[in-house]
Amino acid sequence: MNSKYQFIPESVKRLLRKTGFYEKRSLRNRTAVKYYEVDSFLNEAPVLNLGLELKEKPNVGIIKTQESVLGKDYVNPKASWLRYERFCNNNDIPYGFFDITRSNWMTEAEKYDIIICHTESNPAYQEMIESKIYILENLMGKFCFPSYHEVWQYENKNRANYLYKHYDLPTIPTYVTQNKEEAFDLIDKVGYPYITKTTIGAGSTGVRKIKTRSEAVKMINSIFCHNGLKTQYPYQRQKDYLYVQKFIDDATFDLRIMLVGNMAFGYYRYPNKGDFRASGAGNTEKKAIPEDALRLAVEVRNKLNSRQMGVDLLYSGKNKKYYIIETSLFNQIDTPEQLVIDGVPGYYDLSDIDNIRFKEGKFWVQELVIRNVITEWYEKNR
């Protein structure tokens, strides 16, 4: 989303989406198109072949998310399900659309061997999809992307932080407490300013810089009161937890690295003037990524055991090291050129981590994911 609108409250956005102005703007900017028009977007990348001769083909259930807010006659051209569908069509893989939101979802799931989706980044959807993937994967034996383990850590900064600490990963000094008394101790320990975050929120929503102790005390008292603190989601409050992260004052950019199998993509992100948040600002630069940052991202992905992962890093010149800001299972993919070096789109080949090489090519990351998922299913079931 354009940074100009990134921090408008979700309740206001919902009202704006019902206006004729929003419809006209969406059609003009091509953020909503007719389904038959979508090939002009998808064909920006060449056809990706499975590269495997299947003796038995899986039936793939694709969950539609990232729907166009203009209704069923339109699609969001950035939606991942369109890429999953394209890959299945191009490789003659049988598929159907699986509506996991309906009451008969368990009966419908019986049709499919693989279930795949790009989950929505909001608390209601995350609670639903986490509960149902547990049933699909662990009780019904379905091969799911994301898996329960992957979705458990997605869009939950508290859970992700527990994993970083367990695996001793180099994160920005971060503390999560559910204890009010300790919360007051932590804000003084970390110092001012510090960063605080809600446990769920994409594109820097729910992220605040706390500059003074009086501001911090007011926030803590609200969090640990009967009603909790208002969040960017009208139906959810921040209740009985505080996420405190040290502010790294010499970081001028952050680095997003996206990993799928042995392929890496990425780019630099810069905050707007006067702001500290690079995520959601819309200021990106695509160029070569340092190998030490790539190796750190691979270590994080491997320890967190995720088939697809975006790792956000920042660099402190004073400390001469990269720090993990956070990780994400899904990232917004606008183009099939998620890594560009000297004007050439491509990816880093990580098959030999001691000999990382850049290779040319244009890919939809979502197609790489479904290719890997189908291959993994086949290897497991043959």
C-alpha positions, 0 to 999 in steps of 0.5 A: 500500500502507498505510504500516504495511506499506510497509517489510516485506521482500518475502520476509516479505510473500510468506509472509504472503500464503499465510495465511488471515488475509491472504485474509480481510483482502484480501476485507474490505478489497476489495483482491481481488474476484471478476472479476464484481464489478469494475464497481462500482469501474470505474464510479466514472468515466464511460465515456471515448469514443475521440472518433475514427472509425476506418476500421480498428481495431487489435487490442490485446494487453493484458498482465495484470499487478498480478494478485491474490495470491489466485489466478485466481479473484480480481482486483486492482481497482486493476489497470491491465489492467481499465481497458484492457479497459473502454476497449476494450469501451466503444469496440468495439475488438478485444482479447485478453490477451497472456501475454508470460511464455510461451515462445511470446510471439513467435508470440502477438504476431503477432495484435496491432497494439498491445501495452499493459501496466503493468509490474511494479515488480521487477527480474525483470519489468523485465529481461524486459519490457525485453528483449521490448519491444525485440524487439516494437517494433524487430524485429516492428514492434509499436506498444507502450506502454510503448515501449522508450525509455519502459521503459528509463528506468522503475524505474531511478534510475541511468538516469533520473539520466543523462537529468536531467543530459544535459538539465540538469534541476533535480534535487536534487544527485545523483551516481551512481558505479561507482568505489569510490575516487570513492564515498568522495570523494562522501560527503564532498562531499555531506555528512551526512546524505545520501540513498542509493537502490537503482536500482529500488524503488517507494514509498520501498523501497530509500531510506535516509538515511545520517547518519554517515561510519562508516555510509557507509564500511560501506555502500560497502565492502559495495557494492563487495565480492565479493557486494554489498549486500543489497537489498529483493529477496532475489535481487538485490544492490546491486553496484558502484554508489552513488547519492548524493543531497543531503538537502534539510532544509527540504522538508516535502512532495513534489508528484506531478504525473501527465501524460497528453497535455495533461492533468495531475493531481496531489496533495501527499504528506507524510511520517510524523512522524519520517520523511523519506519521503513516497512510500509514507507514504499521507498525501496532500492534493488541492488546487491545484498551482502553475503553475510546478510544472506547467510544470516537470513538462511540461518534464521529460516532454517532454525525457524523451519519455514519453507518460505520466509521473509527476514527483515534486518537492519545494520548498526554501523556502531556495532558493525552487525546485522540485527533481526527486526522480524520475520514473516511467512508472507510478503507483498509481491508486486513484481516478478523482479524481487532482486535486481542487480545492475538492472538485471533481475534474478536471484541468489543461488544458495545451493552451496552456501559457501559459494553464493551466486547470482543468476538471472531470471524473473519469477513469481515467488508464489509459483516457486512456493507451490512448485516446492510444495508439490515436489515435497508432497510427491517425494513424501508420497511416492 
